[in-house]
């Protein structure tokens, strides 16, 4: 017997939020439900006048009970809708990059209309990452659609930690699973503005590389000529290789992970075709970045501070703001005269104004004269459609004394 369509009605406040375009409906916003819902099925949301409001993916075990796919006029979510939906996302990227860039994001979650799902391209390898169990029952249909629309050598599945047990037990899906093609046996190589990088697509953070910092890496390249550069929280050295190609005299990668620093060395080796990379002295330091910056007496002309998120949840927001101020104070102490600070944050729970103000406070407290060069947010392949999606922000300051 085919179950009745899952129908939901909301609180008045939640109706307003859904109408505003927000893609999340929380469990405590539902005031009426016609039956128990199953994870992955479509839930149709009606307003207090029994008119269609939205439709989305139901997740019975998540505080985000429905992830909205469409709001406004009624829509039938069928195979044709999904196909057109994917084509729309791909069209947005069709003219963003030339042949020198083969690594970028094809689907960016809620902001692209694909809640809790991202798809990244690394040359001929696609990496699909899922953050909600609501996608698991629909996986085979979506996988078939990807194969039809996006030619690739291989397709790899990555799963957020919270859904991995269910995915393996109920759906025989696991993190790092090859969905199509042969295993790369390690990292895959892609290009970004002509620079070659490796991406650990099977076990690395996110989908294997931080594609969202592409524009900031290019900015650092423009600023690096003749400079001694420190890349703190360097991960696999993305900013560093750009700085070297841009003419930096030396680059120091600072990270607590030996694995990340080895990747940075390999990325330098991949780009020996560039004279700047060949001529740049590359050093690696394995240490806690806060401790090292506090203890060292070394000075640098350009410092990149791009830590991992310092606020994983809203309750950590105030502590994170203080930590950002402290970190950037330490960085400013290590800057030489006319030095440039590039300070970044990927903490969604800390807003751009809050982060920028923390960095500015650190600059003012240093007693040094400085000028703000620019601020940057999300790149075009990582659009933001609602407040919670606005995580990336970077500020550039130049100190003249």
Order of alpha helices (4+ residues) and beta strands (2+ residues): beta-alpha-beta-beta-beta-beta-beta-alpha-beta-beta-beta-alpha-beta-alpha-beta-beta-beta-alpha-beta-alpha-beta-alpha-alpha-beta-alpha-beta-alpha-beta-alpha-beta-beta
